[in-house]
Amino acid sequence: MAGNVLVRETMKRGMYLFASPSLTSSYLVFISVSVAAPLIHGCYFTNWAVYRPEPAKFTPEKIPVGLCTHIFYAFAAVNIATYEAKLTDSWSDIDLKSMSGVQSLKKKQPGLKTLLSFGGWTESASGIYAKVASDPVKRSKFVKSAWVLANSNGFDGIDLDWEYPDAANKANFVSLIKELKSQSGGKLLTAAVSAGAATINAGYDVPSFEKYVDYLTVMSYDFHFGSEPKIAHQGAYSETIAAMNIWNQKGMPKNKLLMGIGAYGRGWNAQTCALGAAGNGAIAAQAITKEDGYAAYFEIANMGGKTISTPEGAFLEATVNGQKVCIGFDDRNSIFKKTDFIKKNGFAGAFTWTIDFDGPGFPLHNAIKDGLSGGSFAPVPVPIPSATRVPIPIPSATTKKTNPAPIPAPAPSGGKCTHETMRANANKAKYDQCLWGGWQTRDCPPGTIFDPATNNFKRA
């Protein structure tokens, strides 16, 4: 019996024990066998994608079974008055069942892991995580409440997306990560981190926090923007590889590093679509993503044009609203090239920002899945197929950038009220919300207006 236990426990550790019935226990033979862990394919899901007009509207049930091994739910936040964890959008998270919808996927896909992601660019820019991490009392409040929020909503872990700790917060980031892990109860803890060498060197003490994280999601995209004078690739292969190697050289094991792949592109107005060619400003904002210089893959797939392959990644050369554009994005070829590097060099896998940016049939996410599971890099012409195109409105050149992500509450102003109650605003696209004692005017979720009759939002 003891021998059987020993066999089972040994096999858990990646070794096989062989024992001949004719031999005594003193002749047990151990043979070490390498058991490779399956590669991870993480997918970020945004809780504001549900507000997009069809066909770009995205809900959890649209995620195919088996496409992702981990889903990162973006975003939860910090209450700036109490420093406790909070939902950013209870209407999407609870009323529209975005959270429960993500969790229900686990019934169809046993082994799927879901993580509640805190932060993001907008909230990080407010400085709230620096405040939380630097104060032991605030840090304790946040950590305990973050796990309560994650656990009560069925998540298997927490993802910290603090963009980004600076030199002054290097030690504070370690303290926050350490405390989050100590309160995890054995659940997963991940962190989304910079891909820029200067930011990595300034803000991350890797040897001090490496043992407390299960994985790092390296944001190896947004290396270049349409505001730059020369065309470059936002997810450049060479810069992506450099970022992964820097993290490993700083002390993070390869089996804890996930490579970021963007399901979107960044682009220029340009007469010539080529690496290093002159750009003439960022492309106009698209109808759905509404950000100058930026386009989700489902928007790129509607532009027509042709795909140009380069060593750094794919570019789309097209004409939109009479303007020649050049947009850098990842296609199946460039994704296979990146997944080849992951497999050959022993990294943990890849993740995407975001699954709700992909096109019909999830061509980019399927490329990652295929590449990680055995597909090899073999460059072939891969135009964007017309079958992926869906009828999404063409924007005008005057469309301005908006931010669909929830915005941290500003300082209270004007009048007394009950916290988080809402009222109508003269502008139907806005509403007033009571935040910590004062009425604040806020934008309605994209594609909605405020309905005084129900004191809630409805489709515009």
C-alpha positions in Angstrom: 0.0 0.0 0.0 2.8 2.4 0.9 4.4 1.6 -2.4 1.3 2.5 -4.3 1.1 5.9 -2.5 4.7 6.5 -3.3 4.0 5.7 -7.0 1.0 8.1 -7.1 2.9 11.0 -5.4 5.9 10.5 -7.6 3.9 10.7 -10.8 2.4 14.0 -9.7 5.9 15.4 -9.7 6.6 14.5 -13.4 8.4 11.2 -12.6 7.4 7.7 -13.3 8.3 5.0 -10.8 8.5 1.4 -11.9 8.4 -1.4 -9.3 8.7 -5.1 -10.3 6.5 -7.3 -8.1 9.5 -9.6 -7.6 11.6 -6.9 -6.2 11.6 -5.5 -2.7 11.1 -1.8 -1.9 14.9 -1.4 -1.8 15.0 -2.0 -5.5 12.5 0.5 -6.6 13.7 2.2 -9.8 13.0 5.9 -10.6 13.1 7.1 -14.2 12.7 10.9 -14.6 10.4 11.8 -17.5 9.8 15.4 -18.6 6.0 16.1 -18.6 5.4 19.3 -20.5 2.6 21.5 -19.2 0.0 22.5 -21.8 0.5 26.0 -23.1 -1.8 28.7 -21.9 -4.0 30.7 -24.2 -5.4 33.6 -22.1 -8.2 35.8 -23.4 -9.2 39.2 -22.0 -12.9 39.9 -22.0 -14.1 43.5 -21.5 -17.3 44.2 -19.6 -18.2 47.2 -21.8 -18.3 45.1 -25.1 -21.9 44.2 -24.3 -22.9 47.9 -25.1 -21.6 47.9 -28.7 -24.2 47.9 -31.4 -24.7 44.7 -33.4 -22.9 42.9 -34.9 -20.0 44.2 -32.7 -21.9 43.6 -29.5 -20.1 40.9 -27.5 -21.4 38.7 -24.7 -19.7 35.7 -22.9 -21.8 33.1 -24.7 -20.1 34.1 -27.9 -16.8 32.6 -26.7 -16.3 29.2 -28.3 -15.8 26.3 -26.0 -12.1 25.3 -25.9 -10.8 28.5 -27.5 -9.3 29.9 -24.3 -7.7 28.2 -21.4 -8.0 31.3 -19.1 -10.3 34.2 -19.3 -9.4 37.6 -17.7 -12.4 39.6 -16.9 -11.8 43.3 -17.3 -12.2 45.3 -15.1 -12.9 45.6 -11.4 -11.7 48.6 -9.5 -10.9 50.3 -6.2 -13.4 52.5 -4.3 -11.5 55.8 -4.0 -13.3 56.6 -0.7 -12.9 53.3 1.2 -10.0 51.7 -0.8 -12.0 48.5 -1.0 -12.6 46.5 -4.2 -15.7 47.3 -6.3 -17.4 46.5 -9.5 -16.9 49.1 -12.3 -20.3 48.4 -13.9 -22.8 46.5 -11.9 -25.3 46.7 -14.8 -23.0 44.8 -17.1 -21.4 42.7 -14.5 -24.6 41.6 -12.7 -27.8 42.8 -14.4 -26.7 41.8 -17.9 -24.9 38.7 -16.4 -21.5 39.3 -17.9 -19.8 37.8 -14.9 -22.1 34.8 -14.5 -22.0 34.3 -18.3 -18.2 33.9 -18.2 -18.5 31.5 -15.2 -21.1 29.4 -17.0 -18.5 28.6 -19.7 -16.8 26.4 -17.2 -19.8 24.0 -17.2 -19.1 23.4 -20.9 -15.3 23.5 -20.6 -14.0 21.8 -17.4 -10.6 23.1 -16.5 -11.3 26.7 -17.8 -9.9 29.2 -15.4 -11.4 32.7 -14.9 -9.6 35.6 -13.3 -11.0 39.0 -12.1 -8.7 41.7 -13.5 -8.3 44.9 -11.4 -7.1 48.1 -13.0 -6.4 48.9 -16.6 -5.0 52.1 -18.1 -7.7 54.5 -17.1 -7.9 53.5 -13.4 -4.1 53.2 -13.1 -3.7 56.7 -14.4 -5.7 58.0 -11.5 -2.9 56.9 -9.1 -5.2 54.8 -6.9 -2.9 51.8 -7.0 0.1 53.8 -5.8 -2.1 55.0 -2.9 -3.3 51.5 -2.0 0.1 49.8 -2.3 2.0 52.4 -0.3 -0.2 52.2 2.8 -0.5 49.0 4.8 -4.0 49.8 6.1 -5.3 50.6 2.6 -3.5 47.7 1.1 -5.1 45.3 3.6 -8.6 46.6 2.9 -8.1 46.3 -0.8 -6.6 42.8 -0.7 -9.2 41.3 1.6 -12.1 42.8 -0.3 -10.6 41.9 -3.7 -10.7 38.3 -2.8 -14.2 38.5 -1.4 -15.3 40.1 -4.6 -13.5 37.5 -6.8 -14.6 34.5 -4.7 -18.2 35.6 -4.4 -18.5 35.8 -8.2 -16.9 32.5 -8.9 -13.4 33.5 -10.1 -10.4 31.2 -9.9 -8.0 34.0 -9.3 -7.1 37.7 -9.5 -5.2 39.6 -12.2 -3.5 42.9 -11.2 -3.3 45.3 -14.1 -1.5 48.3 -12.5 -0.1 50.3 -15.4 2.6 50.9 -14.2 4.5 51.1 -11.0 7.4 53.5 -11.1 10.7 53.6 -9.3 9.0 55.2 -6.2 6.5 52.2 -6.1 8.9 49.4 -6.9 8.9 48.0 -3.3 5.2 48.8 -2.9 4.3 46.7 -5.9 6.1 43.8 -4.3 4.2 44.3 -1.1 0.8 44.4 -2.9 1.6 41.2 -4.9 2.9 39.4 -1.8 -0.2 40.3 0.2 -2.6 39.4 -2.6 -0.9 35.9 -2.8 -0.9 35.4 0.9 -4.7 35.9 1.0 -5.4 33.9 -2.2 -6.2 30.6 -0.5 -4.2 28.9 -3.2 -6.0 30.5 -6.1 -4.2 32.0 -9.1 -2.5 35.4 -9.0 -1.3 37.1 -12.2 -0.1 40.5 -13.1 -0.2 42.5 -16.4 3.1 44.1 -16.9 5.0 46.5 -19.2 6.9 45.3 -22.2 9.2 48.4 -22.3 12.7 47.9 -20.9 12.9 51.3 -19.2 9.6 50.7 -17.4 10.6 47.2 -16.4 13.9 48.3 -15.0 12.4 51.2 -13.1 9.3 49.6 -11.6 9.7 45.9 -11.1 11.9 44.1 -8.5 11.5 40.7 -10.2 13.5 38.5 -7.7 11.4 39.9 -4.8 8.0 39.1 -6.3 8.6 36.3 -8.7 7.6 33.5 -6.3 4.3 35.2 -5.5 2.8 35.3 -9.0 1.6 32.3 -11.1 1.9 34.2 -14.4 2.8 37.5 -15.9 0.9 38.8 -18.9 3.5 40.8 -20.8 1.7 43.6 -22.7 3.9 43.2 -25.8 1.8 45.5 -28.0 1.4 49.3 -28.4 5.1 49.7 -29.2 4.2 52.2 -31.9 1.3 54.7 -32.5 -0.1 56.5 -35.6 1.1 59.8 -34.1 4.7 58.8 -34.8 6.3 60.3 -38.0 7.3 56.9 -39.4 5.3 53.7 -39.9 6.1 50.9 -37.5 4.3 47.9 -36.1 2.4 48.2 -32.9 3.1 44.5 -32.0 6.5 44.3 -33.7 8.0 40.8 -33.6 11.6 42.0 -32.7 10.3 44.1 -29.8 8.0 41.4 -28.6 10.8 38.9 -28.4 13.1 41.4 -26.7 10.4 42.0 -24.0 10.0 38.3 -23.3 13.7 37.9 -23.0 14.1 40.9 -20.8 11.6 39.6 -18.3 13.4 36.2 -18.2 16.8 37.8 -17.8 15.5 39.9 -14.9 14.6 36.6 -13.1 11.1 35.6 -14.1 11.0 32.0 -15.2 9.9 31.3 -18.7 7.1 29.1 -17.6 5.5 32.1 -15.9 5.6 34.4 -18.9 2.7 34.9 -21.3 3.2 36.8 -24.5 0.7 39.5 -25.4 -0.9 39.6 -28.8 -3.3 42.4 -29.8 -6.5 41.6 -31.7 -6.4 45.1 -33.1 -4.2 47.4 -35.2 -2.7 50.9 -35.1 -2.4 52.8 -38.3 -1.3 55.9 -40.2 -2.6 57.9 -43.1 0.2 57.2 -45.6 0.8 57.2 -49.4 3.3 54.3 -49.0 2.5 51.3 -46.7 5.9 50.0 -45.6 8.1 49.8 -42.5 9.9 53.1 -42.1 7.8 55.0 -44.6 6.5 58.4 -43.8 3.2 58.6 -42.0 0.8 61.5 -42.3 -1.0 61.3 -38.9 -3.1 58.7 -37.3 -6.0 57.1 -39.1 -9.4 58.5 -38.2 -11.4 56.9 -35.4 -13.5 54.0 -36.4 -17.3 53.7 -35.8 -17.1 51.2 -32.9 -13.7 51.7 -31.2 -13.9 55.5 -31.6 -10.2 56.1 -31.1 -7.9 57.9 -33.6 -5.1 55.6 -34.9 -6.8 52.5 -33.7 -9.0 49.7 -35.2 -10.3 46.4 -33.8 -9.7 43.4 -36.1 -13.4 43.2 -36.9 -13.1 46.8 -38.2 -9.9 46.1 -40.1 -11.7 43.1 -41.8 -14.2 45.5 -43.3 -11.7 47.8 -44.9 -10.8 45.7 -48.0 -7.4 46.5 -49.3 -4.5 44.0 -49.2 -2.3 42.5 -46.6 1.5 43.2 -46.7 3.8 40.8 -44.8 6.9 42.2 -43.1 9.4 40.7 -40.6 7.7 42.7 -37.8 4.1 41.7 -38.7 1.3 42.3 -41.1 0.1 45.6 -42.5 -3.2 46.4 -44.2 -2.9 48.8 -47.1 -6.4 50.2 -47.9 -8.4 53.3 -48.8 -11.0 54.4 -46.2 -13.2 57.4 -46.9 -10.9 58.4 -49.7 -7.8 58.3 -47.5 -5.0 55.8 -48.0 -4.1 54.1 -44.8 -1.5 51.7 -43.5 -2.4 49.6 -40.4 -0.1 47.2 -38.5 -1.8 44.2 -37.0 -1.2 40.5 -36.4 -2.5 37.9 -38.9 -2.2 34.1 -38.9 1.3 34.2 -40.3 2.7 36.6 -37.7 0.9 34.8 -34.9 2.4 31.5 -36.0 5.8 33.1 -36.0 5.3 34.3 -32.4 3.9 31.0 -31.2 6.9 29.2 -32.7 9.1 31.4 -30.5 7.0 30.6 -27.5 7.2 26.8 -28.0 10.9 26.6 -29.0 12.0 28.7 -26.1 9.8 27.2 -23.3 7.5 30.1 -22.5 4.2 29.5 -20.8 1.9 30.7 -23.7 0.1 33.7 -25.0 -2.8 36.0 -24.3 -4.9 38.5 -26.2 -6.3 41.9 -25.7 -9.1 41.3 -26.4 -11.3 38.4 -27.5 -14.2 40.8 -28.3 -12.0 42.6 -30.9 -11.6 39.5 -33.1 -13.7 38.9 -36.2 -16.4 36.3 -37.0 -15.0 32.9 -36.6 -12.2 34.2 -34.3 -9.5 33.9 -36.9 -6.8 35.5 -34.7 -7.6 33.4 -31.6 -7.8 30.2 -33.6 -4.4 31.1 -35.1 -3.0 31.3 -31.5 -4.7 28.1 -30.5 -3.5 26.3 -33.6 0.0 27.7 -33.2 0.4 26.8 -29.6 -1.0 23.3 -30.1 1.4 22.3 -32.8 1.1 24.5 -35.9 4.5 25.6 -37.4 5.5 28.9 -38.9 5.3 28.6 -42.7 4.7 32.0 -44.4 1.9 31.9 -47.0 -0.2 34.7 -48.4 -3.1 35.2 -46.0 -5.4 38.0 -47.2 -8.3 39.0 -44.9 -11.0 36.8 -46.4 -14.2 38.5 -47.5 -16.2 36.0 -45.5 -15.1 37.6 -42.3 -16.6 41.0 -43.2 -19.7 42.2 -41.4 -21.7 45.3 -41.9 -20.2 47.8 -39.6 -20.8 51.5 -40.3 -18.0 53.5 -42.0 -17.1 56.4 -39.7 -16.8 60.0 -40.8 -13.4 61.7 -40.7 -14.6 63.9 -37.8 -15.3 61.1 -35.3 -13.5 61.8 -32.1 -11.9 59.5 -29.5 -14.0 58.4 -26.6 -13.2 56.0 -23.8 -15.6 53.2 -23.4 -14.0 51.9 -20.2 -15.4 53.0 -16.9 -13.7 56.2 -15.6 -12.7 56.6 -11.9 -15.1 58.9 -10.1 -14.0 62.6 -9.7 -14.0 64.6 -6.5 -17.5 65.3 -5.2 -19.2 68.5 -6.2 -22.6 70.1 -5.6 -25.5 69.1 -3.3 -26.2 66.2 -1.0 -27.5 62.9 -2.2 -27.5 59.2 -1.6 -24.3 57.4 -2.8 -24.6 55.8 -6.2 -28.2 56.9 -6.9 -28.8 58.2 -10.4 -30.9 60.9 -12.1 -31.5 62.2 -15.6 -29.4 64.9 -17.2 -30.6 67.4 -19.8 -28.3 65.5 -22.2 -29.8 62.1 -22.8 -26.4 60.6 -23.5 -25.3 61.6 -20.0 -26.6 61.0 -16.5 -25.9 62.3 -13.0 -24.7 59.9 -10.3 -24.2 60.6 -6.7 -20.7 59.7 -5.7 -19.6 60.2 -2.1 -22.0 63.0 -1.3 -22.1 65.0 -4.6 -23.8 64.8 -8.0 -21.4 64.0 -10.9 -22.3 64.1 -14.6 -21.1 60.9 -16.4 -21.4 59.5 -19.9 -23.9 56.7 -20.5 -22.5 53.4 -21.6 -21.7 53.4 -25.3 -24.8 52.9 -27.4 -27.3 53.8 -24.6 -29.2 56.7 -23.2 -30.5 57.3 -19.7 -34.3 56.5 -19.3 -35.9 58.6 -16.5 -38.9 56.2 -16.5 -36.9 53.3 -15.3 -34.0 55.2 -13.8 -31.7 53.0 -15.9 -30.1 52.8 -19.3 -31.7 51.7 -22.6 -30.6 51.3 -26.2 -30.1 54.6 -27.9 
